[in-house]
């Protein structure tokens, strides 16, 4: 009996070791560094001098914008060697703010930075939006080339988006072909060209446009965030929770996301020669784990402005009302390669389990010939137990190639498209997949 017990314990230890080892690997087999397991929230008291905004001429609960006063505090902190901009309890109305090197933002409980709903309060400047660098409007909170930038606390950044949403839908009714940028709207948070960034604890709500956008950031941690915008009574269009745009080494953990668009979208450029533009690029080494998804278009999306995504891990999460769990948007006007993506340990309910389709919204070759077919490969979906309306929403197309897909250990309840069309793939593995109680 003791021998059997020792053997069992040895086997269990080996299996445990294998599981831990597997959990520590990116999909391409490379090691996930310890950095991804270090989730300590920054202590704002260690970040330098503290600048409580109300002690520097900023008025709370005033209907007048406090933009100039708030920016003056940020500039003062930067000129004095850096520090933390502390927003105390109260509502502070503002338009675009620009953080400088060695400055940080801390929002106390009950503190609200509330954005102007008048676009004329925002300047026009060069920025990055929808897969291109162009002149547009900055976000409410901006940090460019601010290594080590942090936002922390338990307060709220409120985009005050209702007026923008109403205007967007009215414009779309008048002109169904209007783009997302045509109805001029700011984002809520934009961090660009920065390393070692941590955004934690706060609530990001009611953004007029994308909620948080990160461009060319490396070593980015998004922890314990609440990111929300409504589906009704007025839908909040294009309020993506998190847009990762040419980013590497990113951890998204313990967040709640419920928005009227994609929860997490991987972006990087668009157009037939987008892969040759130095402003564009791929997203690499992304871990998305232990999150909860409410209403959203997709829990994880590659696209629509996306070139190359590699080593993406989406795991240990619950979906509750997402339209799609994994969405691969394939633009026929853009060279795309989505590879080494693993989705695992997901529970809950969604509209669709997986969706892969040509994405032709605002299709534009700009006078160029179409690029060669795009690819999606080394995609694994495993250990998933969900209910959905549609299981396999995949369109077979000559515009892209699908290879090395793995569907493993799936327990699915679905009403539509309950079979995996294996001939859509150059290679596919289906193992222990049960749909409506029937093994495929």
ABEGO torsion letter per residue (X at the ends): XAAAAAAAAAAAAAAAAAAAAAAABBAAGBBBBAAAABABBBBAAAAEBBBBAAAAGBBBGBABBAAAAAAAAAAAAAAAGEEBBBBBBEBBBBBBBBBBBGBBBBBBBGBBBBBBABAAABBBBBBBBGGBBBBBBBBABBBBGBBGBBBBEABBBBAGAAAAAAAAAAAAAABAABBAAABBBBBABBBBGBBGBBBBGBBBBGBABBABBBBGBBGBBBBGBBBBBBAOABBBBGABABBBBGBBGBBBBGBBBBBBBBABBBBGEBEAAAAABAABEBBBGBBBBGBBBBBBABABBBOABBABBBGBBBBGBBBBGBABABBBBBBAABBBBBBGBBBBGBBEBBABABBBBBBABGBBAGGBBBBBBBBBBGBBBBGBBBBBABABBBBBBAABBBBGBBBBGBBBBBABGABBBAAABABBBBBGBBBGGBBX
